[in-house]
Amino acid sequence: MKHLTIRDVRVILTAPEGIRLVVVKVETSEPGLYGLGCATFTQRPLAVATAVETYIKPFVVGRDPQDIEDIWQACYLSSYWRNGPVLHNALSGVDMALWDIKGKLAGMPLYQLFGGRARNAAALYAHATGRDAVEVTEQAKALIEQGFRHIRCQVATPGYATYGTYSSTHTNRPQPLGVGQGAWEPGPYSRIVPRLFEHLRAMLGEEIELLHDIHERVPPIDAVRLACDLEPYRLFFLEDPFAPEDADWFRVLRTRSSIPLAMGELFVSQQEYVPLVRERLIDFMRVHLSAIGGLTPARKLAALCEFFGVRTAWHGPGDVSPVGHAANLHLDIAVPNFGIQECYQFSEISRAVFPGTPEIRDGALWPNDSPGLGVDIDEALAARFPYPDDPLNGSWPELRRLDGAVTRP
Ligand code: MG
């Protein structure tokens, strides 16, 4: 093959399920040879698209797409001020696409390039939710019937907004200012969650693995107390007890509880995740791969975690595209310290837009053996699902306390 170069970088914006996805396509000088990367930052997708088109595309066109590490480092430094979710997602779009191209050049699925299979499939955790403990239990039972062995459980707090339940997830609508229904208060939530898990253990037994996400919503000392209150129910992990700004509280929590801790979906930079790993303050690393810059930094982070007994649990909701889920999965298959993978069940429409989307079977995610990431995009079909109209273009909905004060999401 004559000298291979990057010919074009294109941003594809699509929302097959109404969730704003950003996918980057890197085309090469070799006809038909291209790669796809996930750059989905669903609350600021248009800023990412601008960063790719205005800054990254002119920076990488003409370079050899095989030089992944060099392109990542040069791109990372080219803004002088580094880090941040917009720039990292833009960088991830190109980075994952270059890995996809490398896999296609090698004729291997990416997990082979990463060292080969450490396992056959990635165990998934699914989401159960409901208005009360009975409803959550029913959903959990239905998921167990489908083959899931790990279930994250969230319950509504009557009269209040609660993360991960029907009333508060991705409404994309600002909540009304002031008091009343839909406000968030940490007290009622902190009291209801231990009762939920008491009920779940009584109804589901000891064998099923249960998880919960606090979503950084309570004051730090309340999170410490909640972790202690949940200990009898033997959670697989408790997620985001603190906001990234309060990460020093992990030292306090570690002295009080042996509950396994997951953290990191909001992390962007090394300065956030390295100290927690180095001090063995968490057990599961939850980063959103594209928010830290793609597969290149994620491979290094997984290796760092391995040496400190921290397992991977990459962020994998509906606001990670099927391309991004495939990137998660190739690492899941290849790294020895895989912990769990978050499950998102893509619709038939999404699977048609993204042929090759990994399959869910027996509570696990299975890779296909196509070279590279193994996921393609039908651009004509993707174009039929433009972003939904929204005055705030997908911003996270405001959350407010009973007194009207805005609070963490
Ligand atoms: Mg979470």
Residues whose N, C-alpha, C, O or C-beta is under 5 A from the ligand:
A	BS01	MG	D213 E265
